[in-house]
């Protein structure tokens, strides 16, 4: 059964109309109808809003009811996480234009629990992983506005070319980073409407690499 059918089944199980269910999730009735028809996929905020409303989010995503022996929460808030799950703090901050503070003291949007083994298979230490909400369209094609991305704070080496979360003059940015000869950094937006930016070696004191973006969580389009 596809996710849109499971979503409709869960709504009917609770005896709610599309309008009532949409109100719980903070979306329009039309959006709810599109989700149930499979014309659009629910975003993270939609599922988070339903989490505390007696809605079995795990069933919607996996087809298995919460509390059954084969139910293994996959990146979802749970009341009593098992020892094989690792918490990852998800920060609803302006990753592309933040306040310039460290993660400590930032408001945590939610905490999601991921399989420790699965994170390890991806080469990630759960203690070093945080979730960041993407803001803006500068990385369109790779990361869309509203996506979540898991950032490995232990990987700050620009020699491994990739997408990084940086702090540039107190401003958080997510950019593709290349290290140039002489120690300069080349910051690239995957959206062609944005020009690349070069950070010269003498300006590196204004730059801090906060971690490498490893896993995207977002809507399939």
N, C-alpha and C positions, 0 to 999 in steps of 0.2 A: 504494500500500500504506500503510495507516494506521500510526501510530507503534507501536501495540501489537503489530501483526504483525511489524514490523521488529525490535522488541525480542525477540520470540520467535525470529525467524530468527537473530539474532545469538547468542542463547543456544545454539541448536542447532548453529550453525557452530562454536562452541567445544566442543561435546560435553558440555555441562553440564546437569544436572538443574535443575529449578526450585529445589530446596532448596539445591544448591551455588551457583547463581547468586545466590540471595537472600542467602546467607552472605557472598559477596563484597561485596554492596552494603550489608550491615548491616541488612537488613529480614527480615521473616518470610516463610515460604513462601506464606502466604495473601496477603500484600501483593504478592508477585511474581506470583501467579496473577491477582490483580485487575488488575495493570498489563497483563498479556498479554491479558486479556479485554477491556481497554479500559474497565473500570469505574472505574478511577482513573488519574490521570496522574502520572508520576514527578516527584519534586521535585528541586531543585538538588543537595541533599546526596546523593541516590541516584546521580545521574549523576557527581558528583565522586568518589564512592567507587569507581565502576567505571572511571574514567578511566585508572588505572594498571594495569588488569588485562587488558590486551590486548583490551578491548572497544572497538569502533569507535563511540564516542558520536556522532560526526558523522553516521554512517550512520543511527543510530537516530532522530536528530532531523530529518534532511533527506532521507534516501533516497539520498544520494550517498556513495560510499566515500571515505575519507580517502586523499589522494594522487592522486586522479583530477583531470584538468584542470579540472573544474567544481566541485571541492571548495573552498568558501570558508568557513573556520571562522567561526561566528557566535557570538561570546561564549563560546568554549570554550578551555580551556588547550591550547596547541600548543607543540611543541618548538622550531620555527623559524618564528616569525611573519613574514609578509611585510611589505614596506614600506607596504602599504595598510591595515594593521591597527594599532590603537592599544591599548596595555595599560590596563586599568582595575583598580585594586587593590580587592579586595573584603574588607571588614572584618567579621569575626564578633564584633561588639561589642554591648553592650546599648544600642541606639540610643534606647530609651525610658527607660532608667535606667542611663546609663553612668557611668564614673568621672570624667568631666569633663575629661579630657586632650585635647590636640589629636590629630589623626590621626597625626602623627609619633610614632613609638615604639609605636603600637598594633600588635598582631599581625595580619598579613595572612593571611586564610584561604586565598585563592587569587588569582591574577591571570587575568582573562579578557580576551580580545582581541576587539575590536569593529571593524567596518569604519569607518575614519576618515571616509569619505564619508557613511555613514549617520548617524553622530553629527553631522557638520556640517549635514546636512539638517534635523536636529532642533534646530539652533541651539546645539549643544554643542561646547565646546572640550575635546577629549579630555584635555588636561593639567589641566583643572579638574574632571574627573569622578571621583567615587569611588563604590563600591558599599557599601551599608549593609544589614545584615540587620535586618529589622523584629522587634521584640520586643513581646509583649503584644497585647491586643485593643482598645486604645483607638481605633484607626483602622479597625476592622472595617467593611466596606462599600467601603472604598477600598484599604486595605493590611491583609493578614492576617498573623498571627503566623507567622514563618518565611519570608515573602516577602523578596526582595531588591529594593532600590530604588536607582536611579542618581541621585546627588545632584550638582547643578551648584553647585560652591562659589563660582563667580563671580557668582551671582545671589543676593544677600542683601537685596534690596529688598522690604520687606513691602507697598509700594504695589501691587505685582502680587500680588493675592490668590491664594493657592494653598497647597499643603502644603509645609512647611519642616522641616528638621532644625535644632533649636535647642539651645542650652545655657542652662538656666535654673537658677541657683544651683548650678552644677556638675553638673547632671543633664541628660543628653541626652533630648530628647523629639522625637517627630514629631507635628506638629499642623498643622491648617489655621489660617492666620494672617490676621487682618484688622486693618488700621490704623484707629484711631478718631480722631475730631477731638480735637485737643489733644496728640496724640503717643502715646496709650495703645495697647497691643496687645491684641487679643482672640484667645485661643488656644482652638480648637474641636476636640473629638474627634468623629469621624464616628460613633462608637458612642454612641447616645443614653443609655447607662448612665453616661456620664461628663459631669460638669458643665463648661461653659465656664469659662475662667479669664481674668481681666483683669489685665494688667500695667500698673500706673500709671506715668506718666512719671517719677516720683521713684524708681521701682524698676527702671528700665531698665538701670542699671549692673550688675544681676545677670543680664542677658539678652544673649546673643549669637546672632545668626542665622548658622548654619554653611553653609547652602545650600538651594536649592530642589529638592524631590523631583520628578524629571522622568519617569522611566521605571520602571515596575514589572515585576519578573520573578517570577512566582509560579505557583502551580497554578490551573488553570481549574476552577471548581466550578459 
